[in-house]
Amino acid sequence: MANLRTISSSINASATVSVPKQPDNYQPFIYITAILRAGTITDLVTPTNTISLGGGGSVGPVAFPSPLQCSSFTAQFAGQVAYYVQ
């Protein structure tokens, strides 16, 4: 059986969240665990694409059983997204 571990999430304080590459060229990622408030999320930069959630309306609230991996995103509202950086 797998051992579970807890990772603390942050809540976006501003609309745009990004993590820059580190000096050693390591790229940390943002892992979105939940959308806490209905709205759009745009410019979600994944390792392979740039996507938007809620294109024709809004998405959320929703918790993801497996987090969405990205290096940046723009939420419609501050306080809309729970995430952690690793």
Buried (B, 14 or more C-beta within 10 A) or exposed (E): EEEEEEEEBEEBEEBEBEBEEEEEEEEEBBBBBBBBBBBBBBBBBBEEEEBEBBEEEBBBEEEEEEBBEBBBBBBBBBEBBBBBEE
